[in-house]
Amino acid sequence: MKSRPQRKTLFSILLIMGIAIAGCTGITPVTPTLISPTGTKRPSAMPTITRTATPDYVATTDFIETASIGMIISTSQPVTLASYPSKDGKWRVEILRYDCANYSYQDHVGSVAYEQLKLINLSDGTENIVDDQRQECGGVGAFGLGGLHWSPSNRYFYYNDSREGYPDGCGNYLALPAYRLDTVTHEVLMLAGGLLTPDKAKLAFWEGHDIVIWDLDKGEIGRVSPLKSNLFNGEMWWSFDSQRLIYLQTEFQCAPDLGKSYMTSLDLTDYSQTAGGEYETTSTEIAATPVPSGVFVLSFYAPLIMNYDTSLWTDESIYTIRNFLMNYLQAMNLTSCSIGVQGPTDFNGPHTSEIVRLGKLRFEVLSFPASLRDFVNKTYLADQSLATDYGLPVFWVSAIPDEWDECKKMAEEVLSTLRFPLK
């Protein structure tokens, strides 16, 4: 059991992050009968915290955890949060939650919730609780059991214990643990996070200072040291074909000032590595070499770039100010046509969408009811394989109706060149 505790136009983006903490209702405790999970956890490769408290304190804490869980499951009914059936029809995983309840023991008073991960054999109806989580209601950090994906063979189910919230810390790469459940043995193996390939067959993650390639069915199939040593682990991205991994290393550990960042491409066919671009970011500016003619840099989604025809477009971006988003291309022969970069946002209003392929890239194109009747505006969301620290790159293309068809054609030619600056 685990306790968790965005003609020349000016554009700006306001990003608002919020955390909602739900309240809890009281329940009168009674004497419990507690059933422990049957899953067997293998020792983790992740760093562990050694308790320094006295044995009596540890024993008391363990008693409180066990008793409070027993109180919850004996006085309330669980709610099924999610269900994950395997594609072969043999298994189903369910996440059950017992909501917050008040618990007191001597001078300890708290509100706790409890979740279980249940494995159901659909052939014979057998059910087993293979993992669980005790939660302190109103606490901070990441918590909650959540399913991730089944392996191609359907033998293994991957999940995490950080469905909600966000982990504490300032690292440039905060990877939350992932767990692999073996449906045959009920063994649960903890992994150091994992970035899933577009073909949903492999994971990549940092383990110490090594990069591990993990097949969802076979387990570890490759391990390499990064091209540069004595740097901090950074973000990773998969290529669209799942055959190349792009990873970053940084000079400093904590955002927003990461110092110099170094990008490398790892080819999975032979595990060869190729050094890519290097760039430097601080909290207020991008300190980089001048942008070459015909290269458009996505200032918000660094280090992504695009190419454009200088006889058709002019770059109106201001690259020296990072927290002021003015990053767009203006058509030279069309008075209203522009391609802009937008920061992360939600698209909650009424809209329609379609999937388009531009070159080798996949985009989701969103169309919204025109707020300005004289303009056509469409939003382009890039493919998942090109996600950066700030999520999927978001672009808008805008023009008056008479120029829209030509603008759209020119803009999509530019968008089709979106890539990381690797040779």
BATORPA-273982 format. One line per field, with one value per residue (C-alpha): y, x, z; residue number from 1. Coordinates in nm, 2 decimals. Layout:
<rs>
Y = [Y	...]
X = [X	...]
Z = [Z	...]
pos = [NUM	...]
</rs>
This chain:
<rs>
Y = [0.00	0.35	0.69	0.99	1.23	3.19	4.28	4.29	4.18	4.15	3.83	3.73	3.42	3.40	3.06	2.98	2.67	2.57	2.29	2.19	2.01	1.83	1.83	1.52	1.41	1.24	0.87	0.71	0.45	0.09	-0.22	-0.33	-0.65	-0.58	-0.79	-0.72	-0.71	-1.03	-0.86	-0.92	-0.61	-0.67	-0.44	-0.11	0.03	0.38	0.55	0.47	0.68	0.51	0.57	0.73	0.72	0.49	0.14	0.25	0.54	0.32	0.06	0.33	0.47	0.13	0.06	0.39	0.32	-0.03	0.06	0.37	0.16	-0.11	0.16	0.30	-0.04	-0.15	0.17	0.28	0.13	0.16	0.34	0.21	0.49	0.32	-0.01	-0.14	-0.46	-0.64	-0.67	-1.05	-1.05	-1.25	-0.98	-0.66	-0.42	-0.20	0.10	0.12	0.41	0.45	0.83	1.05	0.96	1.10	0.88	0.95	0.75	0.90	1.24	1.16	1.30	1.28	1.23	0.95	0.78	0.44	0.30	-0.05	-0.20	-0.52	-0.78	-0.98	-1.31	-1.30	-1.67	-1.79	-1.47	-1.47	-1.14	-1.03	-0.70	-0.66	-0.31	-0.04	0.32	0.50	0.88	1.18	1.39	1.76	1.67	1.79	1.60	1.33	1.05	0.81	0.47	0.50	0.26	0.33	0.05	-0.32	-0.49	-0.62	-0.98	-0.87	-1.05	-0.73	-0.42	-0.10	0.16	0.44	0.56	0.94	0.98	1.33	1.62	1.69	1.58	1.81	1.92	2.14	1.90	1.95	1.60	1.48	1.12	0.95	0.57	0.32	-0.03	-0.35	-0.61	-0.96	-1.11	-1.47	-1.43	-1.11	-0.98	-0.60	-0.44	-0.07	0.11	0.46	0.62	0.56	0.74	0.53	0.49	0.60	0.23	0.15	-0.13	0.02	0.26	0.48	0.61	0.73	0.50	0.67	0.82	0.54	0.54	0.22	0.10	-0.13	-0.36	-0.39	-0.77	-0.86	-0.61	-0.43	-0.47	-0.19	0.03	0.31	0.59	0.94	1.10	1.36	1.29	1.50	1.66	1.64	1.41	1.59	1.53	1.26	1.24	0.95	0.99	0.93	0.58	0.48	0.40	0.71	0.86	1.22	1.32	1.64	1.69	2.01	2.20	2.28	2.09	2.33	2.53	2.80	2.84	2.52	2.67	2.50	2.21	1.95	1.74	1.39	1.14	0.77	0.53	0.21	0.01	0.00	0.22	0.48	0.83	1.16	1.50	1.76	2.12	2.29	2.60	2.80	2.93	3.15	3.28	3.59	3.53	3.29	3.32	3.15	3.21	3.43	3.26	3.16	3.30	3.06	2.89	2.96	2.88	2.80	3.01	2.86	2.50	2.51	2.35	2.27	2.46	2.49	2.60	2.87	3.03	3.38	3.50	3.42	3.48	3.72	3.62	3.88	3.70	3.86	3.59	3.78	3.78	3.44	3.53	3.76	3.54	3.72	3.43	3.43	3.44	3.70	3.63	3.89	3.89	3.82	4.11	3.90	3.56	3.46	3.15	3.20	2.99	2.96	2.85	2.57	2.62	2.43	2.41	2.40	2.61	2.46	2.34	2.07	1.88	1.68	1.49	1.59	1.46	1.72	1.54	1.28	1.47	1.43	1.73	1.77	2.08	2.26	2.50	2.74	2.96	3.28	3.55	3.79	3.74	3.87	3.62	3.24	3.10	2.74	2.58	2.31	2.07	1.88	1.51	1.36	1.26	1.63	1.72	1.92	2.02	2.24	1.98	1.96	2.25	2.46	2.68	2.90	3.00	3.31	3.49	3.67	3.45	3.57	3.48	3.17	2.89	3.02	3.10	2.75	2.59	2.80	2.76	2.38	2.36	2.54	2.32	2.00	2.09	2.10	1.90	1.89	2.04	1.72	1.62]
X = [0.00	0.13	0.05	0.07	0.07	0.00	-0.07	0.14	-0.06	0.04	-0.04	-0.02	-0.10	-0.21	-0.16	-0.35	-0.28	-0.51	-0.56	-0.90	-0.90	-1.22	-1.36	-1.44	-1.73	-1.72	-1.80	-1.82	-1.55	-1.62	-1.40	-1.27	-1.18	-0.90	-0.81	-0.46	-0.37	-0.24	0.00	0.37	0.59	0.94	1.21	1.22	1.52	1.41	1.57	1.40	1.36	1.51	1.30	1.49	1.21	1.20	1.05	0.76	0.67	0.69	0.47	0.22	0.21	0.16	-0.12	-0.29	-0.27	-0.41	-0.68	-0.80	-0.82	-1.01	-1.25	-1.32	-1.39	-1.62	-1.83	-1.87	-1.92	-1.65	-1.71	-1.56	-1.35	-1.23	-1.24	-0.98	-1.07	-0.80	-0.84	-0.84	-1.14	-0.97	-0.90	-1.04	-0.88	-1.09	-1.00	-1.21	-1.23	-1.35	-1.40	-1.27	-1.36	-1.26	-1.04	-0.90	-0.66	-0.54	-0.39	-0.40	-0.69	-0.71	-0.92	-0.83	-0.94	-0.85	-0.82	-0.77	-0.67	-0.87	-0.78	-1.07	-1.03	-1.33	-1.30	-1.38	-1.49	-1.20	-1.12	-0.80	-0.70	-0.34	-0.25	-0.39	-0.32	-0.41	-0.45	-0.44	-0.74	-0.65	-0.28	-0.06	0.14	0.05	-0.19	-0.45	-0.43	-0.48	-0.45	-0.20	-0.20	-0.21	0.08	0.03	0.00	-0.25	-0.04	0.08	-0.12	0.06	-0.07	0.05	-0.02	-0.03	-0.35	-0.42	-0.21	0.15	0.47	0.67	1.01	1.19	1.35	1.37	1.24	0.99	0.91	0.64	0.67	0.48	0.39	0.37	0.12	0.17	-0.18	-0.04	0.18	0.02	0.37	0.39	0.71	0.79	0.95	1.11	0.83	0.80	0.73	0.51	0.59	0.33	0.29	0.22	0.48	0.77	0.86	1.17	1.28	1.57	1.70	1.98	2.19	2.10	1.83	1.63	1.42	1.15	0.93	0.58	0.59	0.96	1.08	1.41	1.55	1.82	2.02	2.26	2.45	2.37	2.61	2.72	2.81	2.78	2.45	2.10	1.84	1.59	1.27	1.23	1.02	0.96	0.97	0.65	0.77	0.87	1.23	1.41	1.42	1.51	1.63	1.75	2.02	2.06	2.33	2.12	1.84	1.56	1.34	1.31	1.69	1.82	2.14	2.25	2.04	2.18	1.97	2.06	1.89	1.90	1.84	1.68	1.79	2.15	2.14	2.37	2.35	2.37	2.43	2.17	2.13	2.21	2.04	2.02	1.71	1.67	1.36	1.33	1.50	1.63	2.01	2.08	2.26	2.07	1.79	1.90	1.70	1.42	1.42	1.12	1.19	0.90	1.00	0.74	0.80	1.18	1.37	1.12	1.17	1.00	1.13	0.96	1.01	1.16	1.00	0.66	0.68	0.85	0.92	0.77	0.87	1.05	1.28	1.46	1.17	1.05	0.75	0.60	0.47	0.51	0.60	0.44	0.50	0.33	0.26	0.43	0.18	-0.14	-0.24	-0.43	-0.25	-0.05	0.07	0.10	0.22	-0.01	0.08	-0.10	-0.48	-0.80	-1.05	-1.38	-1.60	-1.81	-1.58	-1.54	-1.22	-1.06	-0.73	-0.49	-0.15	0.10	0.41	0.49	0.31	-0.04	-0.23	-0.57	-0.74	-1.00	-1.26	-1.44	-1.75	-1.60	-1.58	-1.49	-1.71	-1.45	-1.18	-1.13	-0.94	-0.83	-0.61	-0.36	-0.25	0.07	0.13	0.19	0.54	0.64	0.52	0.76	0.77	0.47	0.26	0.16	0.26	-0.05	-0.07	-0.34	-0.38	-0.58	-0.69	-0.99	-1.22	-1.09	-0.73	-0.80	-0.75	-0.41	-0.31	-0.41	-0.20	0.11	0.07	0.03	0.36	0.53	0.37	0.47	0.84	0.79	1.07	1.34	1.66	1.85	2.03]
Z = [0.00	-0.09	0.05	-0.19	-0.03	-2.79	-4.22	-3.90	-3.60	-3.24	-3.06	-2.69	-2.49	-2.13	-1.98	-1.66	-1.46	-1.18	-0.93	-0.79	-0.46	-0.37	-0.02	0.18	0.39	0.72	0.79	1.13	1.16	1.25	1.30	0.95	0.78	0.54	0.23	0.09	-0.28	-0.43	-0.68	-0.61	-0.66	-0.78	-0.64	-0.81	-0.99	-0.88	-0.58	-0.25	0.06	0.38	0.69	0.97	1.22	1.52	1.49	1.72	1.49	1.18	1.34	1.44	1.09	0.94	1.18	1.10	0.72	0.76	1.00	0.80	0.48	0.66	0.79	0.44	0.27	0.55	0.55	0.19	-0.15	-0.42	-0.75	-1.07	-1.22	-1.53	-1.71	-1.95	-2.15	-2.34	-2.72	-2.71	-2.48	-2.20	-1.94	-1.79	-1.55	-1.34	-1.11	-0.80	-0.56	-0.21	-0.17	0.11	0.47	0.80	1.02	1.36	1.58	1.91	1.82	1.45	1.25	0.88	0.57	0.34	0.02	-0.11	-0.46	-0.60	-0.93	-1.00	-1.26	-1.39	-1.58	-1.83	-1.90	-1.55	-1.37	-1.13	-0.97	-0.80	-0.64	-0.76	-0.65	-0.43	-0.31	0.01	-0.04	0.19	0.08	0.03	-0.02	-0.30	-0.56	-0.80	-0.71	-0.84	-1.02	-1.40	-1.69	-1.97	-2.24	-2.30	-2.46	-2.82	-2.68	-2.41	-2.15	-1.99	-1.87	-1.80	-1.56	-1.33	-0.98	-1.07	-1.26	-1.12	-0.99	-1.06	-0.89	-0.67	-0.79	-1.04	-1.27	-1.65	-1.69	-1.44	-1.53	-1.33	-1.26	-1.48	-1.37	-1.57	-1.45	-1.57	-1.60	-1.56	-1.25	-1.11	-1.08	-1.08	-1.21	-1.17	-1.46	-1.46	-1.66	-2.03	-2.36	-2.59	-2.96	-3.22	-3.31	-2.94	-2.92	-2.73	-2.45	-2.40	-2.06	-1.86	-1.60	-1.41	-1.70	-1.94	-2.21	-2.20	-2.50	-2.37	-2.57	-2.42	-2.45	-2.44	-2.18	-2.22	-2.57	-2.57	-2.34	-2.44	-2.27	-2.40	-2.65	-2.39	-2.03	-1.72	-1.83	-1.69	-1.85	-2.07	-2.27	-2.53	-2.85	-3.10	-3.48	-3.67	-3.78	-3.43	-3.55	-3.41	-3.06	-3.01	-2.67	-2.49	-2.23	-2.04	-1.86	-1.56	-1.40	-1.31	-1.54	-1.66	-1.69	-1.83	-1.97	-2.29	-2.43	-2.65	-2.89	-3.01	-3.25	-3.16	-3.45	-3.33	-3.63	-3.51	-3.20	-3.36	-3.23	-3.42	-3.26	-3.35	-3.27	-2.94	-2.81	-2.49	-2.31	-2.00	-1.83	-2.05	-2.38	-2.63	-2.67	-3.00	-3.33	-3.57	-3.75	-4.10	-4.39	-4.49	-4.14	-3.91	-3.54	-3.31	-3.02	-2.78	-2.90	-2.92	-3.08	-3.36	-3.69	-4.03	-4.37	-4.59	-4.93	-4.88	-5.20	-5.06	-4.68	-4.44	-4.08	-3.84	-3.53	-3.23	-3.11	-2.83	-2.59	-2.48	-2.26	-2.53	-2.81	-3.15	-3.37	-3.72	-4.10	-4.32	-4.68	-4.91	-5.20	-5.01	-4.78	-4.53	-4.52	-4.22	-4.03	-3.65	-3.36	-3.06	-2.71	-2.53	-2.50	-2.47	-2.76	-2.57	-2.80	-3.09	-3.37	-3.64	-3.71	-3.98	-4.02	-4.30	-4.40	-4.51	-4.64	-4.38	-4.10	-3.96	-3.85	-3.69	-3.85	-3.63	-3.78	-3.56	-3.62	-3.77	-3.50	-3.79	-4.09	-4.33	-4.23	-4.25	-3.95	-3.90	-3.63	-3.71	-3.43	-3.50	-3.47	-3.13	-3.23	-3.25	-2.90	-2.68	-2.32	-2.38	-2.56	-2.92	-3.14	-3.23	-3.54	-3.69	-4.06	-4.14	-4.46	-4.61	-4.82	-5.15	-5.05	-4.85	-5.11	-5.21	-4.85	-4.74	-5.01	-4.93	-4.55	-4.57	-4.77	-4.49	-4.22	-4.40	-4.32	-3.94	-3.77	-3.51	-3.65	-3.71	-4.02]
pos = [1	2	3	4	5	6	7	8	9	10	11	12	13	14	15	16	17	18	19	20	21	22	23	24	25	26	27	28	29	30	31	32	33	34	35	36	37	38	39	40	41	42	43	44	45	46	47	48	49	50	51	52	53	54	55	56	57	58	59	60	61	62	63	64	65	66	67	68	69	70	71	72	73	74	75	76	77	78	79	80	81	82	83	84	85	86	87	88	89	90	91	92	93	94	95	96	97	98	99	100	101	102	103	104	105	106	107	108	109	110	111	112	113	114	115	116	117	118	119	120	121	122	123	124	125	126	127	128	129	130	131	132	133	134	135	136	137	138	139	140	141	142	143	144	145	146	147	148	149	150	151	152	153	154	155	156	157	158	159	160	161	162	163	164	165	166	167	168	169	170	171	172	173	174	175	176	177	178	179	180	181	182	183	184	185	186	187	188	189	190	191	192	193	194	195	196	197	198	199	200	201	202	203	204	205	206	207	208	209	210	211	212	213	214	215	216	217	218	219	220	221	222	223	224	225	226	227	228	229	230	231	232	233	234	235	236	237	238	239	240	241	242	243	244	245	246	247	248	249	250	251	252	253	254	255	256	257	258	259	260	261	262	263	264	265	266	267	268	269	270	271	272	273	274	275	276	277	278	279	280	281	282	283	284	285	286	287	288	289	290	291	292	293	294	295	296	297	298	299	300	301	302	303	304	305	306	307	308	309	310	311	312	313	314	315	316	317	318	319	320	321	322	323	324	325	326	327	328	329	330	331	332	333	334	335	336	337	338	339	340	341	342	343	344	345	346	347	348	349	350	351	352	353	354	355	356	357	358	359	360	361	362	363	364	365	366	367	368	369	370	371	372	373	374	375	376	377	378	379	380	381	382	383	384	385	386	387	388	389	390	391	392	393	394	395	396	397	398	399	400	401	402	403	404	405	406	407	408	409	410	411	412	413	414	415	416	417	418	419	420	421	422	423]
</rs>
